[in-house]
Amino acid sequence: MKLPRVLLVSLALALSACASRETPTVELPGGVNEEAQQQRAPNFFDRMIGNDQRPNVGPCPLMGVLYDTARVVRFEQPGNQRYANIAFTGEMQGVRGLCRYVDADPIRMNMEIEMAFGRGPAATTDHQTYRYWVAVTRRGRAPIEKVYFDVDVRFPRGEQVVTQRERIDQIVIPRANEEISGENFEILVGFELTPEQLQFNRDGRRFRIDAGENQAPGQ
């Protein structure tokens, strides 16, 4: 059974910077409904059993894939960056999620990451483990928290491409007070890369394994 994946943010922990001007982001549902705000606030018992229908007091954090780490290409022989030497590839295709917070409560979110994986001509096995990370950052500042996860991918016989959806069941972001909204935060995801893999991406090079056909190098 797959264990829940949880990211609990500690505001006291600061990690190295992880930001990009090219990061694609998607605004999530959120906002304030003035009419609904006038409804009776739930009492202690209501909140204890989760019966709280009030809308969020602000927007959700922005979410996106960090551009430079959105793809990973593993070559069977290091230094030989040819299509015929590709063992495995991975690509993050998008993220989506929902958040919930009222009064001065922490922001609680869940998130799904769409991924596609390729088995290249140099692969010698039908499975591969990929490592990716999820980081919560202040907008335009260094990450507050960064957590790593592994995803095990198995390629059925005859299949060169598989897609998979990874779910983060709970992301909890504390707020100092009720004036702090979700728009102060950003949630980024990406693959863990070696320095060589990162430079490969930054050089604009790209290989993608397509099902049922050979992909020309550099595409």
C-alpha positions, 0 to 999 in steps of 0.5 A, a space after each residue: 500500500 502506498 504511504 501518504 505523502 506529506 510536506 509539513 513546513 517549518 518557518 524556521 528552516 531556510 534552504 538554498 535558493 530555488 527560483 527561476 524567472 521562467 517558472 510556469 505557474 498556475 493560479 489555483 481556485 480561491 478568493 473571498 466571497 463577501 456574502 458567504 463571509 457573513 454566515 455564522 462562523 462554526 463553533 468548536 464542535 463544528 470545526 472538530 468534525 470538519 463542518 466548516 463551509 466558509 470560503 477561503 480568506 484569500 487565494 491559494 499559493 501559486 504552483 508550478 514546475 521549475 523550468 530547469 528541473 522539469 526534465 531528466 535524461 539518464 544516459 547509460 554511458 556518462 558523457 555520451 549524450 547521443 539518442 542511442 545512449 539514452 537509458 531513461 527519461 522523465 518529464 513533469 507535465 503539470 501540477 494542480 491542487 486545492 487549498 483550504 484556510 480560514 481565520 488564522 489557520 495554516 494553509 492546508 493543500 493537496 497536490 497532484 503532479 502529472 509525469 511522463 517517463 520514457 525507456 530509451 534504446 540503451 535501457 537494460 531493465 524494465 524499471 527505474 526509480 526517479 527522485 523529485 522534490 517539492 519546495 514551498 517558498 516565499 514569493 521571490 525568496 529562498 525556499 522555506 522547506 524542500 522535501 524529496 520523494 521517490 517514484 518507482 516506474 515499471 515499463 510493461 513489456 513492449 511499452 517505451 512510455 508510461 504516464 503517472 500521477 503523483 499525489 501529495 496528500 497534505 502540504 501544511 504552511 503555517 501563517 503568522 497571522 490572518 493577514 498572511 494570505 496564500 499569495 505570499 507563497 509558491 510551491 515548486 516541483 522538479 526532478 533531482 538532477 546531477 550537475 551534468 543533467 542540470 547543465 544539459 537542460 540549461 543548454 536547451 538540449 532535449 530528448 523525448 522517447 515517443 511511443 511507437 516511433 524513434 525520436 530524432 536527436 535534440 527534440 
